[in-house]
Each structure stands twice: as C-alpha cells, then as structure tokens.
C-alpha cells in the first residue's frame, strides 16, 4: 500500500513536470529593440485577462532591447510612445501614443499610433500565431516584426517608411514645427466611408480610399484600413519574434 502511494505521487509529479515542460515549450519570446535615434517608451496591452507583459510599459534607449515572454494563447498589442516625460513615480505624459496609467500603461495608446498586434497560438488551433502591424489607428513611429525559428509562412510585417514625412497636410499632427504623427482618415474625418461603419461596415462595402492607399503604398505589409486582411495578416508556428522600432529594412 505504501509503495502504491509513493508510485502515485511520483507519477503525479512526473505528469506535472511534463505539463510544465509543455508550457515552456510553447512560450513565445518577444525581443523589442529600438533602432530609432531617440528614446521610445513601448506600451503593452494584453487582451482577455492575459498576462501583462513588461508591466505595461517601460523606457527603451536608442540601441537597447528588452526580452519579454508570453504564454501559449496570449493576445495583445505593442506600440511606441514618443516625447514622454515621467517623474520618479512613473507619472507623466507623452506627445504621441500616450496611455492611461503613466509609464506603466493600463489601457491602449491614444491615436494616431502605430500598432503591433499578436494572438499567440495554443493547442486548440494547432499552435498557429497571428500577427500584424496596423496603421488603422494612424502612425507615429516605424515598426517591424520578424519571426525567428518558426515554421509556416512567417512573413515580415511592418512599416519601414517614415509616414510622418509623407503625411498629407490634412492628416498631420504637429508639435511645434515638427510633424509627430499622421492620423488615419477615420480619425481625421470620422465618416462611415473612412471608418468602415454604418453602410460601410462589411468588406464588400468598405473599400480602400485615397488615404488608405497612401499608407499601403508606403507600407505594403501593414494594415492600411479595417478590411485590409489579405496582404496584412501574418501567420507562423513555434516562433519567437523581434519587434523593431524604426526598422532600417523590411526583413
């Protein structure tokens, strides 16, 4: 009887160990790097009650990088904040991409802001990851995503072009004499046509516009408007990811 109990405990411990190894095997590492010539304050937001990565936000000097690990099934987004000023307690504001909570975001970035969006795979979907770089909420800083060590298409996603320099006058956000962000047409004009709402709320009725085509021409692998799925949603399995601010090239 004692031997049976011991073996049962050993078996339980072994099963727990295997389960732990399985969870570790499907953990995804994000390497977030700053290739800009200025400091970026990345913000992170997790969906569906998932683990908060990087405490919601942090400072990243030029040339610096940070590794964050997400569990299987994690979903959320990353973005860059610019022109921030925080005190020792983390209270403060940013010129672009500002969020509730100060340094450690408790909500999403204020548009216009470039977004990287992820849904990490789980056993229920064959461990397939989905990711994109989105300009649907506008643009404030270049971002790129590259997959490492995965299988599948594992495409590069990103916006290498500086859209602030190419932004139409009616979409520009200025800070003094500098253009610091480029609004989406939806944010600038708030019409059904540009926001894909109301009578334009389906892929069949919401087509690319002059403004979304400017974004798409500059950044072919980024979402340019709400239904720009075909050329903008990327997939990969079993990969880690490098998220780069101000990427110098697209791969």
Secondary structure, DSSP 4 states (H G I P E B T S, - for coil): -HHHHHHHHHHHHHHHHHHHHHHHHT-EEEEEEE-SSS-BEEEEEESTTPPPSGGGB--B-TT-EEEEEE-TT-EEEEEEEBS-EE-TTS-EE-SBS--TTTTS-SSPPPSS--EEEEE---GGGTTEEEEEEE-TT-BSS-EEEEEES-BS----EEE-S-HHHH--GGGEEEETTEEEEE--HHHHH--HHHHT-GGG-STTT----HHHHHHHHH-TTSB-STT--TTT-EEEES-EEEEEET-SS--
